[in-house]
């Protein structure tokens, strides 16, 4: 099945991701942004027959962005990062920010990259989601996490400050991380706790 997944990549065209500049930080981040976090890429069936069927759909239909992204997510989960990224790029090349799939694909691809050890790639995906006037509540802690990993410590602390400004009862301490970030790993929550400590030592003002 894994060899077939690689073979499928050879017949699909990949395209580079769009670039987008980071807008200025907002004062508050309250938007739920449920569309970004829809689990549309999670496959109910990851058996060999189901994956082969999905690959045939992608081969036959160049416009099959959802199926391409699902294969990308599956490829990341099975350790085939290069192949997975090709499928993700193929999907994103056919999606624009107005498409309902654009946000969840970018969101999930970002997490897949981050958890594969590519914080820079994750930031490239997530930073584009802050455009179009969206001030999502997930952005400050997530951006703080990835920027800390990128050793952009001052920026990470400023993003953590945005989380505290928006929801001080939630983010002023680390006590609720398990409740607030149930899908994060212990390592990810520990990294955010490092950002919290830096913020607590010298909270930046606004603006």
Residue, then its C-alpha position, 0 to 999 in steps of 0.5 A: x500500500x505504501x509503494x502504491x501511495x508513492x506511485x500515485x504521487x508520480x502522476x499528480x502535479x504539485x504546485x507551490x503554496x501561496x505566500x501571504x504576509x502576516x497582518x499586524x497583531x490584533x488586541x483580542x482574539x475571540x473568534x471560534x474559527x470552527x471551520x479551520x478545525x473541522x476534522x475533514x481530513x481524518x479517514x474513517x477507513x485506513x485499510x488498504x482497499x480504502x486507500x487504493x480507492x482514494x488514490x484512484x479518485x485522485x488519479x482520475x480527478x485532478x480537482x479532487x482536493x479533499x481526497x488529495x489532502x486526505x492522502x496527505x494527512x494519511x501519508x504524514x501519519x504513516x511517516x511518508x512526509x515527502x509523499x504527503x507534502x506532495x498531496x497536500x500541495x496538490x490540494x492547496x494549489x486548487x483551493x483559494x481562501x474562499x473555499x470551505x476546505x482551505x482553512x481546515x487543510x492549512x490548519x491540519x497540514x500545519x499540525x502535521x508539519x509541526x509534529x513531523x519536526x518542521x516548525x518553519x513549515x507549520x508556521x508557513x501554513x498557520x500564518x496565512x490563516x490570520x488574514x481576512x480579518x479572522x482573529x481566532x482564539x487558537x492563534x495566540x497559543x498556537x503561534x506562541x508555540x511555533x514561534x518559540x520552537x523557531x527561537x523567535x522568543x520575543x514574538x512568541x511572548x507577544x503572542x502569548x500576551x495576546x492570549x492573556x489579554x483575550x482570556x486572562x482566566x484561561x491563560x494567565x496560569x498554566x493550570x488549565x492547559x490540559x483542559x484548554x489544549x486536550x489535543x496537544x501532546x504533553x511536550x507541546x503543553x510543556x513548550x507553551x509553559x516555557x513561553x508562559x514563564x517568559x511572559x510572566x517574567x516580563x509581560x509586554x504591554x499593548x500595543 
